Amino acid sequence: MGKNDITLFCVNDGKNHKIENGQDLKVLSDKFCATVTDKKTGKIYDVLAALVDNKLKELSFRPANLHQVEFIGYNHPDGRRSYVRSLCFVLQNAVRELYPDKVLVIDHSLPSGLYCEIVEKGKNEDGRNKAYFVTDEEIDRIKEKMKEIVEKNLPFTKVKMFSEEAEKLFIQNNQPQKAELQKSLGTFSCSVYYLDGKADTFHGPLIPSTGYLKVFDISGMGDGFCLQSPMMTDFNKVMPMKRQGKISAALKEYSDWCSIINIESIGTLNKAVKDGKAVSIINLAESLHERNYARIADRIYAERGTKRIVMIAGPSSSGKTSSSLRIALQCKVLGLKPKVIELDNYFVDREHTPKDEDGNYDFESLYAMDLDFLNKQLNELLEGKEVEIPRFDFKTGNRIFEGNKLRLEEKDILIMEGIHALNPEMTSAVDNSRIFRVYVSALTSLNIDENNNMSTSDNRLLRRMVRDNRVRGITPEETIMRWNSVRRGESRNIFPFQENADVLFNSALIFELPMLKYYAEPLLRRISPNSPAYSEAVRLLKFLDYIVALQPSEISAIPPTSIMREFIGGQTLTRD
C-alpha cells in the first residue's frame, strides 16, 4: 500500500479498509466481505453490488476518494433488481443465438416473474407485435442455452459511448425502442453493457458475471413464457408459478392497446409529448377509462336483481376511491342509486386492534376490522332493514354513530371499497351470490424499451409520494421508508385474492409518468444523501430522467374526474 491508497468505510463490518487507487470494489469484497448475512433470517448471500455513499454501484466501480460502502446481496431490493437485470441479459443472449431472425420482448412483471414473448420482426396490420408461439421444447432449449452461458461465468462489462453511436447500434440489433429512447433523451453519451460481445442497455447496475445466476427457471405462459427468479425468502427456490388469468389478460390488453396507438415504450411516448400530442393522449386515455367504467356499470346493472353489494379492492395508490365514485356515477347514468361507503368505518376500536411482530398496531390486518358487525349490517341491508352506518374517528381510535341511516331501496346499490374487499372471510356470513367484486390496480405495461419493463410498484409509489406530500404532509423520504411494509401487507392481504374479482379495472394511464415526473422529481431531490431513502430516490430519479415531463398547461387538460386528480388535486367527484 502506498500514499495513493484509498480508505473506504465498510458498513458491513464497521471497519475502515484500504485499497490501491484504481482498484475496483470487487477487490475489497473478495478480501473482506465476499458474503452478507441477512439480519432477520441469518441467511448468507453472495455480494452482488454495493451502495457507495447510498448510491447503487456495480462491483466494477473504482472509487477515487473517501467513501462509505455497504455491500449488498439478493436479500436487498437493489441486489434483487441487479440479479434480475443480469438474468434478463443472459436470456436476451440465449434468444439471440437460438432465434437470430426474431426479437425478445420482456413485456411485464407478474407475481411469478417476468412475462416474455419472442416476436417476429415487423408489425401486424393492427399495430400489434407478430407473436411467435414458443413450444415446451423450445422453452427447454432456451433454458439450456442460458445454463451454458451461466456455467461459462462470463463477465458483464459496461462501456461509455456516444448516444448517436448507441442509437445506430440498436437499429442494427433490431431494437427500435432502444434507439428511439436514446434519440428522445438528447444526451451526448450513454452506458452500454456487453456480454460475450453482444451489446444491450439496462437501466441500473448489473452483477459481476453470469456465474452468480445459478437459480432461475422458465415456464410456458400464453404465447410466451415466464422468466422466474429466486424467491425473496429462499434464494435456492424460484418464484412459484401462479396462473393469474385476469391480471395477465388485463396487462396483455393494455399492451396491445399501446401498440395500436403506437405508444408502446418510453421513447415513443417522449416523442409524442415533444411533438405536442400530450393533450390528445390525455383525452384518448381518459376515454378508454370512461369506456371501461361504463362496461363495469353495465355488468352491475345486468346483475342488479341478485347482486346488491359492490366490493372494490386494490393495492395502495391504485385509485380505489376514484374508481368507486366513477363506477357509482356510471351506475347513476343507468338509473341506479348507488350508496358509497368506506370499509374503514368498520375498524375495531383502537384497543382491540391486533399487533404485528414488532408490537405495532397492524391496521392492515383483516382482524383490524369488526367482521361480525360488518356482516350483521350487510345482511340486515339485504333483508330490507334500516341500519345506522358508523364513522370511525381516526383521532380518537373509536367508532362513533352520528345518525347516518341507510336502507337499500329497489334501485339502490351499495358500493364499498377497502383493501380486504375481495377476501372471502371479510363477508363470510353474507351470501356470496349477492356480492359483485371489482379489483382495481395500476397495471402499467408501458415498457422503457424492448427488454426493460416498467415496475407497476414503482408507478404506484410515485403516485403515493405525490399524494402523501400534498394531502397528508408526509415527506417523500417517509413514503419511501414505509413502502416495503406497505408492499408486504399487499402480498398478505390483497394479491392472494385478486383473482376472486368478477371484473378487473386497470387504472394505469399512459400519460401519467410524464405527469408524475412534474410533481415527483422536485420531491425526490429533497432527500439528503445521508438518508437511508437516498439510494431509492436516486434510482427513481434516474428512471424519471428517461421521461419527458408534461407542462402545467398540458396537465390542466386532465379532467377533474380523472383518477390522477386523486393524487395531484383538483378532483370534483363526490359521494352524493
C-alpha positions as CSV (number, residue, x, y, z in Angstrom):
1,M,0.0,0.0,0.0
2,G,1.2,3.5,-0.8
3,K,0.4,7.1,-0.4
4,N,-2.3,6.9,-3.1
5,D,-4.2,4.3,-1.2
6,I,-8.0,4.9,-0.8
7,T,-9.7,4.5,2.5
8,L,-13.2,3.0,2.5
9,F,-15.5,2.6,5.5
10,C,-17.3,-0.7,5.2
11,V,-20.8,-0.6,6.8
12,N,-21.0,-4.5,6.8
13,D,-18.1,-4.9,9.3
14,G,-17.9,-1.4,10.7
15,K,-14.2,-1.0,9.7
16,N,-12.0,1.2,7.6
17,H,-10.2,-0.6,4.7
18,K,-7.6,0.5,2.2
19,I,-7.4,-0.4,-1.4
20,E,-5.0,0.8,-4.1
21,N,-6.0,3.7,-6.2
22,G,-7.6,2.3,-9.4
23,Q,-8.8,-1.0,-7.9
24,D,-12.5,-1.8,-8.0
25,L,-14.9,-2.7,-5.2
26,K,-14.7,-6.4,-6.0
27,V,-11.2,-6.4,-4.7
28,L,-12.4,-5.2,-1.4
29,S,-15.4,-7.5,-1.4
30,D,-13.3,-10.6,-2.2
31,K,-10.9,-9.8,0.5
32,F,-13.1,-8.6,3.4
33,C,-16.8,-9.2,2.5
34,A,-17.5,-11.9,-0.1
35,T,-20.9,-12.6,1.5
36,V,-23.5,-10.7,3.5
37,T,-25.8,-12.0,6.3
38,D,-29.4,-11.1,6.5
39,K,-30.0,-9.6,9.9
40,K,-33.5,-11.0,10.3
41,T,-33.1,-14.5,8.9
42,G,-29.4,-15.2,9.4
43,K,-29.2,-16.4,5.8
44,I,-26.0,-15.8,3.9
45,Y,-25.9,-14.3,0.4
46,D,-23.2,-13.6,-2.2
47,V,-22.3,-10.0,-2.7
48,L,-23.9,-8.7,-5.9
49,A,-23.5,-4.9,-5.8
50,A,-22.7,-2.1,-3.4
51,L,-24.2,1.1,-2.0
52,V,-21.4,3.8,-2.2
53,D,-22.5,6.8,-0.2
54,N,-26.0,5.4,-0.6
55,K,-25.8,5.2,-4.4
56,L,-26.0,1.8,-6.1
57,K,-22.9,0.8,-7.9
58,E,-21.5,-2.2,-9.7
59,L,-18.6,-4.0,-8.1
60,S,-16.6,-2.9,-11.0
61,F,-16.8,0.7,-9.7
62,R,-13.4,2.2,-9.0
63,P,-13.6,4.7,-6.1
64,A,-11.4,7.8,-6.2
65,N,-11.6,9.1,-2.7
66,L,-13.0,8.5,0.8
67,H,-16.3,6.6,0.6
68,Q,-18.8,4.7,2.8
69,V,-19.5,1.3,1.2
70,E,-22.2,-1.2,2.0
71,F,-22.1,-4.5,0.1
72,I,-25.5,-6.0,-0.7
73,G,-26.8,-9.4,-1.8
74,Y,-30.1,-10.8,-3.1
75,N,-31.8,-10.1,0.3
76,H,-31.6,-6.3,-0.6
77,P,-34.1,-4.9,-3.1
78,D,-31.3,-3.3,-5.1
79,G,-29.5,-6.6,-5.1
80,R,-32.5,-8.5,-6.4
81,R,-33.0,-5.9,-9.1
82,S,-29.4,-6.2,-10.2
83,Y,-29.7,-10.0,-10.3
84,V,-32.9,-9.9,-12.4
85,R,-31.5,-7.4,-14.8
86,S,-28.4,-9.6,-15.3
87,L,-30.7,-12.6,-15.8
88,C,-32.6,-10.8,-18.5
89,F,-29.3,-10.1,-20.3
90,V,-28.5,-13.8,-20.3
91,L,-32.0,-14.6,-21.6
92,Q,-31.5,-12.0,-24.3
93,N,-28.3,-13.5,-25.5
94,A,-29.8,-17.0,-25.4
95,V,-32.7,-15.9,-27.6
96,R,-30.3,-14.1,-30.0
97,E,-28.3,-17.2,-30.5
98,L,-31.3,-19.5,-31.0
99,Y,-33.6,-17.1,-32.9
100,P,-31.3,-14.6,-34.8
101,D,-34.2,-13.6,-37.0
102,K,-36.6,-12.8,-34.1
103,V,-36.7,-10.3,-31.1
104,L,-37.2,-10.9,-27.4
105,V,-39.7,-8.7,-25.7
106,I,-39.8,-8.6,-21.9
107,D,-43.3,-7.4,-21.6
108,H,-44.5,-7.0,-18.0
109,S,-44.0,-8.2,-14.5
110,L,-46.1,-10.8,-12.8
111,P,-46.2,-12.3,-9.3
112,S,-44.2,-15.2,-10.6
113,G,-41.6,-13.3,-12.6
114,L,-41.4,-11.5,-15.9
115,Y,-43.7,-12.3,-18.9
116,C,-41.7,-12.6,-22.1
117,E,-42.5,-13.1,-25.8
118,I,-40.5,-13.8,-28.8
119,V,-41.9,-11.8,-31.7
120,E,-41.3,-11.7,-35.5
121,K,-39.7,-8.6,-36.9
122,G,-42.3,-6.0,-38.1
123,K,-45.9,-5.5,-37.0
124,N,-49.3,-6.8,-37.9
125,E,-51.8,-4.5,-39.8
126,D,-53.4,-3.5,-36.5
127,G,-50.1,-2.4,-35.0
128,R,-49.6,-5.4,-32.7
129,N,-46.4,-7.4,-32.5
130,K,-46.3,-10.6,-34.5
131,A,-46.1,-13.1,-31.7
132,Y,-44.2,-16.3,-32.1
133,F,-45.7,-19.2,-30.2
134,V,-42.9,-20.8,-28.1
135,T,-43.3,-24.6,-27.6
136,D,-42.3,-26.5,-24.5
137,E,-39.4,-28.0,-26.4
138,E,-38.2,-24.5,-27.4
139,I,-38.5,-23.3,-23.8
140,D,-36.3,-26.2,-22.7
141,R,-33.7,-25.2,-25.4
142,I,-33.7,-21.6,-24.2
143,K,-33.2,-22.7,-20.6
144,E,-30.3,-25.0,-21.6
145,K,-28.7,-22.2,-23.5
146,M,-29.0,-19.9,-20.5
147,K,-27.4,-22.6,-18.3
148,E,-24.5,-22.8,-20.8
149,I,-23.9,-19.0,-20.5
150,V,-24.1,-19.2,-16.7
151,E,-21.6,-22.0,-16.5
152,K,-19.1,-20.1,-18.6
153,N,-19.1,-17.4,-15.9
154,L,-18.8,-14.6,-18.5
155,P,-18.3,-11.0,-17.2
156,F,-20.7,-8.2,-17.7
157,T,-18.8,-5.1,-18.8
158,K,-20.0,-1.5,-19.1
159,V,-18.8,0.8,-21.8
160,K,-19.5,4.5,-22.3
161,M,-20.3,5.5,-25.9
162,F,-21.8,8.5,-27.8
163,S,-25.6,8.3,-27.9
164,E,-25.6,8.6,-31.7
165,E,-23.3,5.6,-31.9
166,A,-25.5,3.6,-29.5
167,E,-28.6,4.6,-31.5
168,K,-27.1,3.1,-34.7
169,L,-26.1,0.0,-32.8
170,F,-29.6,-0.6,-31.5
171,I,-31.1,-0.1,-35.0
172,Q,-28.6,-2.7,-36.3
173,N,-29.7,-5.0,-33.4
174,N,-33.4,-4.6,-34.5
175,Q,-34.2,-2.7,-31.2
176,P,-36.1,0.4,-32.4
177,Q,-37.5,1.2,-29.0
178,K,-34.0,1.5,-27.5
179,A,-32.9,3.6,-30.5
180,E,-36.0,5.9,-30.1
181,L,-35.3,6.3,-26.3
182,Q,-31.7,7.4,-26.9
183,K,-32.9,9.8,-29.6
184,S,-35.6,11.3,-27.3
185,L,-33.3,11.9,-24.4
186,G,-31.0,14.2,-26.3
187,T,-27.9,13.2,-24.3
188,F,-24.3,13.1,-25.7
189,S,-23.4,9.7,-24.2
190,C,-24.8,6.7,-22.6
191,S,-23.7,3.4,-20.9
192,V,-23.9,0.2,-22.9
193,Y,-23.4,-3.2,-21.4
194,Y,-21.6,-6.1,-23.1
195,L,-22.0,-9.9,-22.6
196,D,-19.9,-12.2,-24.8
197,G,-19.5,-9.5,-27.4
198,K,-23.2,-8.6,-27.6
199,A,-24.5,-5.2,-26.6
200,D,-27.6,-4.1,-24.6
201,T,-28.8,-1.4,-22.2
202,F,-30.1,-1.9,-18.7
203,H,-31.4,0.9,-16.5
204,G,-29.4,0.0,-13.4
205,P,-26.2,-1.9,-12.4
206,L,-25.5,-5.5,-13.3
207,I,-23.8,-8.1,-11.2
208,P,-20.1,-9.0,-11.9
209,S,-20.6,-12.2,-14.1
210,T,-23.0,-14.8,-15.2
211,G,-21.7,-17.4,-12.8
212,Y,-23.8,-15.8,-10.0
213,L,-27.0,-16.6,-11.8
214,K,-27.4,-20.2,-10.7
215,V,-31.1,-20.0,-9.7
216,F,-33.8,-19.4,-12.4
217,D,-36.4,-21.1,-14.4
218,I,-38.7,-20.6,-17.4
219,S,-42.3,-21.8,-17.6
220,G,-44.6,-21.5,-20.6
221,M,-47.4,-19.0,-20.4
222,G,-49.7,-17.8,-23.2
223,D,-47.8,-17.3,-26.5
224,G,-44.6,-16.7,-24.5
225,F,-43.1,-17.7,-21.2
226,C,-42.4,-16.5,-17.6
227,L,-38.8,-15.9,-16.5
228,Q,-38.7,-16.9,-12.8
229,S,-36.1,-15.5,-10.5
230,P,-35.3,-16.7,-6.9
231,M,-37.8,-16.3,-4.1
232,M,-37.1,-13.4,-1.6
233,T,-37.4,-15.8,1.3
234,D,-35.5,-18.7,-0.1
235,F,-32.8,-18.0,-2.7
236,N,-32.5,-21.6,-3.7
237,K,-36.1,-21.8,-4.9
238,V,-37.6,-19.9,-7.8
239,M,-40.8,-17.9,-7.5
240,P,-43.7,-20.4,-7.9
241,M,-45.9,-20.2,-10.9
242,K,-49.3,-18.6,-10.2
243,R,-51.8,-18.7,-13.1
244,Q,-53.5,-15.4,-12.8
245,G,-55.6,-15.2,-15.9
246,K,-57.4,-11.9,-15.2
247,I,-54.2,-10.0,-14.3
248,S,-52.4,-11.4,-17.3
249,A,-55.3,-10.6,-19.6
250,A,-55.5,-7.0,-18.4
251,L,-51.8,-6.5,-18.9
252,K,-51.9,-8.0,-22.4
253,E,-55.0,-5.9,-23.3
254,Y,-53.2,-2.7,-22.2
255,S,-50.0,-3.7,-24.0
256,D,-52.0,-4.4,-27.2
257,W,-53.8,-1.0,-26.9
258,C,-50.5,0.8,-26.5
259,S,-49.2,-1.0,-29.7
260,I,-52.4,0.0,-31.6
261,I,-51.9,3.7,-30.8
262,N,-48.2,3.3,-31.5
263,I,-47.0,4.3,-28.0
264,E,-45.5,1.1,-26.6
265,S,-42.3,2.4,-25.0
266,I,-41.0,5.5,-23.1
267,G,-39.2,6.6,-26.3
268,T,-42.3,6.7,-28.4
269,L,-44.2,8.4,-25.6
270,N,-41.4,11.0,-25.3
271,K,-41.6,11.7,-29.0
272,A,-45.4,12.2,-28.8
273,V,-45.0,14.6,-25.9
274,K,-42.3,16.6,-27.7
275,D,-44.5,16.7,-30.9
276,G,-47.2,18.4,-28.9
277,K,-49.6,15.5,-28.7
278,A,-49.9,15.3,-24.9
279,V,-53.4,16.7,-24.7
280,S,-54.6,14.3,-27.4
281,I,-53.0,11.4,-25.4
282,I,-54.7,12.5,-22.2
283,N,-58.1,12.7,-23.9
284,L,-57.6,9.2,-25.5
285,A,-56.5,7.6,-22.2
286,E,-59.4,9.2,-20.2
287,S,-61.9,8.0,-22.9
288,L,-60.6,4.4,-22.5
289,H,-61.1,4.7,-18.7
290,E,-64.6,6.1,-19.2
291,R,-65.5,3.2,-21.6
292,N,-64.2,0.6,-19.1
293,Y,-66.1,2.2,-16.2
294,A,-69.2,2.1,-18.3
295,R,-68.7,-1.6,-19.0
296,I,-68.4,-2.4,-15.3
297,A,-71.6,-0.4,-14.6
298,D,-73.4,-2.3,-17.4
299,R,-72.4,-5.6,-15.7
300,I,-73.7,-4.4,-12.3
301,Y,-76.9,-3.2,-13.9
302,A,-77.4,-6.6,-15.7
303,E,-77.0,-8.4,-12.3
304,R,-78.8,-5.9,-10.2
305,G,-81.6,-8.3,-9.3
306,T,-79.2,-10.6,-7.4
307,K,-76.1,-8.6,-6.6
308,R,-76.9,-5.6,-4.4
309,I,-73.4,-5.0,-2.9
310,V,-70.3,-4.0,-4.9
311,M,-67.0,-4.6,-3.2
312,I,-63.9,-2.8,-4.6
313,A,-60.4,-3.6,-3.6
314,G,-56.9,-2.8,-4.8
315,P,-53.4,-2.1,-3.6
316,S,-52.1,1.2,-2.3
317,S,-52.5,4.1,-4.7
318,S,-54.3,2.1,-7.3
319,G,-57.2,4.6,-7.4
320,K,-59.8,2.6,-5.4
321,T,-61.6,5.7,-4.1
322,S,-61.8,7.4,-7.5
323,S,-62.9,4.2,-9.1
324,S,-65.7,3.6,-6.6
325,L,-67.0,7.1,-7.3
326,R,-66.6,6.8,-11.1
327,I,-68.5,3.4,-11.1
328,A,-71.2,5.0,-8.9
329,L,-71.5,7.8,-11.5
330,Q,-71.9,5.3,-14.4
331,C,-74.5,3.4,-12.3
332,K,-76.5,6.6,-11.9
333,V,-76.5,7.0,-15.7
334,L,-78.3,3.7,-15.9
335,G,-80.9,4.7,-13.4
336,L,-79.5,3.0,-10.3
337,K,-79.0,4.8,-7.0
338,P,-75.5,3.9,-5.6
339,K,-74.6,4.4,-1.9
340,V,-70.8,4.6,-1.4
341,I,-69.4,3.6,2.0
342,E,-65.8,3.2,3.1
343,L,-65.0,-0.1,4.8
344,D,-62.6,1.8,7.0
345,N,-65.7,2.8,9.0
346,Y,-65.8,-0.7,10.3
347,F,-62.4,-0.7,12.1
348,V,-62.5,-2.1,15.7
349,D,-61.8,0.3,18.5
350,R,-58.1,1.0,18.8
351,E,-57.5,-1.1,21.9
352,H,-58.8,-4.2,20.1
353,T,-56.5,-3.7,17.0
354,P,-54.2,-6.6,16.5
355,K,-50.4,-6.0,16.7
356,D,-47.7,-7.1,14.3
357,E,-44.4,-9.0,15.1
358,D,-42.8,-5.7,16.2
359,G,-45.6,-4.9,18.6
360,N,-47.1,-2.1,16.5
361,Y,-50.8,-1.8,15.6
362,D,-51.4,-3.7,12.4
363,F,-54.1,-1.7,10.7
364,E,-53.8,-3.7,7.5
365,S,-54.8,-6.9,9.3
366,L,-58.2,-8.3,8.3
367,Y,-58.9,-8.6,12.1
368,A,-58.5,-4.8,12.5
369,M,-62.0,-4.9,11.1
370,D,-65.1,-5.6,13.1
371,L,-66.2,-8.5,10.8
372,D,-69.1,-9.6,12.9
373,F,-70.7,-6.2,12.9
374,L,-70.0,-5.6,9.2
375,N,-71.6,-8.9,8.2
376,K,-74.6,-8.2,10.5
377,Q,-75.2,-4.8,8.9
378,L,-74.8,-6.2,5.4
379,N,-77.3,-9.0,6.0
380,E,-79.8,-6.5,7.5
381,L,-79.5,-4.3,4.5
382,L,-80.0,-7.2,2.1
383,E,-83.2,-8.1,4.1
384,G,-84.5,-4.6,3.5
385,K,-83.9,-3.3,7.1
386,E,-82.6,0.1,8.1
387,V,-79.2,0.3,9.7
388,E,-77.1,3.1,11.2
389,I,-73.8,3.4,9.4
390,P,-70.8,4.2,11.7
391,R,-68.0,6.6,11.2
392,F,-64.5,5.7,12.5
393,D,-62.8,8.6,14.2
394,F,-59.1,8.1,13.5
395,K,-58.0,10.7,16.0
396,T,-59.7,9.0,19.0
397,G,-59.5,5.5,17.6
398,N,-63.2,4.8,18.2
399,R,-66.3,4.1,16.2
400,I,-69.0,6.7,16.5
401,F,-72.6,6.9,15.4
402,E,-74.0,10.2,14.0
403,G,-77.5,9.2,12.8
404,N,-76.4,8.2,9.3
405,K,-79.3,5.8,8.5
406,L,-79.4,3.6,5.4
407,R,-81.9,1.3,3.8
408,L,-81.5,-0.3,0.4
409,E,-84.5,0.5,-1.8
410,E,-85.3,-1.2,-5.1
411,K,-82.8,0.8,-7.2
412,D,-80.1,1.2,-4.6
413,I,-76.7,-0.4,-5.0
414,L,-74.3,-0.5,-2.0
415,I,-70.6,0.3,-3.1
416,M,-67.9,-0.4,-0.6
417,E,-64.1,-0.1,-1.0
418,G,-61.2,-1.2,1.1
419,I,-58.1,-3.4,0.9
420,H,-59.9,-6.6,2.1
421,A,-62.9,-6.3,-0.1
422,L,-62.0,-9.4,-2.2
423,N,-61.1,-11.6,0.8
424,P,-64.0,-14.1,1.2
425,E,-63.5,-14.1,5.0
426,M,-64.4,-10.4,5.0
427,T,-68.0,-11.2,4.2
428,S,-68.1,-14.9,5.2
429,A,-71.6,-14.6,6.7
430,V,-73.1,-12.9,3.6
431,D,-74.4,-14.9,0.6
432,N,-71.6,-14.6,-1.9
433,S,-74.1,-14.6,-4.8
434,R,-75.3,-11.1,-3.6
435,I,-71.8,-9.5,-4.0
436,F,-70.2,-8.1,-7.2
437,R,-66.4,-7.8,-6.7
438,V,-64.1,-5.3,-8.5
439,Y,-60.3,-5.3,-8.4
440,V,-58.5,-2.1,-9.2
441,S,-54.8,-1.8,-9.9
442,A,-52.4,0.3,-12.0
443,L,-51.1,-2.4,-14.3
444,T,-48.6,-0.5,-16.3
445,S,-47.4,-2.4,-19.3
446,L,-45.7,0.6,-21.0
447,N,-42.1,-0.5,-21.3
448,I,-38.9,1.5,-21.1
449,D,-37.7,-0.4,-24.2
450,E,-37.8,-4.0,-25.6
451,N,-36.3,-5.7,-22.6
452,N,-36.6,-3.2,-19.8
453,N,-40.1,-3.2,-18.3
454,M,-41.7,-0.6,-16.0
455,S,-42.5,-1.8,-12.5
456,T,-46.1,-1.4,-11.6
457,S,-45.0,-1.0,-8.0
458,D,-42.7,2.0,-8.9
459,N,-45.7,3.6,-10.6
460,R,-47.8,3.3,-7.5
461,L,-45.0,4.5,-5.3
462,L,-44.7,7.7,-7.3
463,R,-48.5,8.2,-7.1
464,R,-48.5,7.7,-3.4
465,M,-45.5,10.0,-2.8
466,V,-47.2,12.9,-4.6
467,R,-50.5,12.4,-2.8
468,D,-48.9,11.8,0.6
469,N,-47.0,15.1,0.4
470,R,-49.9,17.1,-0.9
471,V,-52.7,15.7,1.3
472,R,-51.0,14.4,4.4
473,G,-47.9,16.5,4.7
474,I,-45.8,13.3,4.6
475,T,-42.2,13.7,3.3
476,P,-41.1,11.7,0.2
477,E,-38.5,10.1,2.5
478,E,-41.2,8.8,4.9
479,T,-43.2,7.4,1.9
480,I,-40.2,5.5,0.6
481,M,-39.2,4.1,4.0
482,R,-42.8,2.9,4.6
483,W,-43.2,1.4,1.1
484,N,-41.6,-2.1,1.8
485,S,-44.0,-2.5,4.8
486,V,-47.0,-1.5,2.5
487,R,-45.9,-4.0,-0.1
488,R,-45.6,-6.8,2.5
489,G,-49.2,-6.0,3.6
490,E,-50.4,-6.1,0.0
491,S,-48.7,-9.5,-0.5
492,R,-50.6,-10.9,2.5
493,N,-54.0,-9.1,2.3
494,I,-54.6,-8.2,-1.3
495,F,-52.7,-10.0,-4.1
496,P,-53.8,-13.6,-3.0
497,F,-57.5,-12.6,-3.6
498,Q,-57.3,-10.6,-6.8
499,E,-58.5,-13.4,-9.0
500,N,-61.7,-13.5,-6.9
501,A,-62.9,-10.4,-8.7
502,D,-65.8,-10.5,-11.1
503,V,-64.1,-7.8,-13.1
504,L,-60.7,-6.1,-13.1
505,F,-60.2,-2.4,-13.8
506,N,-56.7,-1.3,-14.9
507,S,-56.3,2.2,-13.5
508,A,-53.0,2.9,-15.4
509,L,-53.0,5.9,-17.7
510,I,-50.5,6.2,-20.5
511,F,-49.7,9.9,-19.7
512,E,-49.2,9.5,-16.0
513,L,-45.5,9.1,-15.9
514,P,-44.8,12.4,-17.7
515,M,-47.3,13.9,-15.4
516,L,-45.9,12.3,-12.2
517,K,-42.4,13.4,-13.2
518,Y,-43.5,17.1,-13.0
519,Y,-44.6,16.6,-9.4
520,A,-42.3,13.8,-8.1
521,E,-38.9,15.0,-9.3
522,P,-38.7,18.0,-7.0
523,L,-39.9,15.9,-4.1
524,L,-37.2,13.3,-4.7
525,R,-34.5,15.9,-5.0
526,R,-35.2,17.0,-1.4
527,I,-33.9,13.7,0.0
528,S,-30.5,14.1,1.6
529,P,-27.5,11.9,0.6
530,N,-27.2,10.6,4.2
531,S,-30.8,9.4,4.3
532,P,-31.4,5.7,4.1
533,A,-34.0,6.5,1.4
534,Y,-31.4,8.2,-0.8
535,S,-30.5,5.2,-2.9
536,E,-34.1,4.6,-3.8
537,A,-34.6,8.3,-4.6
538,V,-31.6,8.2,-6.9
539,R,-33.0,5.1,-8.6
540,L,-36.4,6.7,-9.2
541,L,-34.7,10.0,-10.3
542,K,-32.6,8.0,-12.8
543,F,-35.7,6.4,-14.2
544,L,-37.5,9.8,-14.4
545,D,-34.6,11.1,-16.4
546,Y,-35.8,8.9,-19.3
547,I,-39.1,10.6,-19.4
548,V,-40.1,14.0,-20.9
549,A,-42.3,15.8,-18.4
550,L,-45.7,17.4,-19.1
551,Q,-46.0,21.1,-18.8
552,P,-48.6,22.8,-16.5
553,S,-50.7,23.8,-19.5
554,E,-50.9,20.2,-20.6
555,I,-51.6,18.9,-17.0
556,S,-54.5,21.4,-16.8
557,A,-56.2,19.3,-19.6
558,I,-56.6,16.3,-17.2
559,P,-60.3,16.3,-16.4
560,P,-61.5,16.8,-12.8
561,T,-63.0,13.3,-12.7
562,S,-59.7,11.6,-13.6
563,I,-58.0,9.1,-11.3
564,M,-54.9,11.3,-11.5
565,R,-56.8,14.1,-9.7
566,E,-56.9,11.8,-6.6
567,F,-53.1,12.3,-6.5
568,I,-52.4,15.7,-7.9
569,G,-55.6,17.5,-6.7
570,G,-58.5,19.2,-8.4
571,Q,-60.9,16.3,-8.3
572,T,-64.6,17.1,-8.4
573,L,-66.0,13.6,-7.7
574,T,-68.3,13.4,-4.6
575,R,-70.1,10.6,-2.7
576,D,-73.5,12.3,-3.2
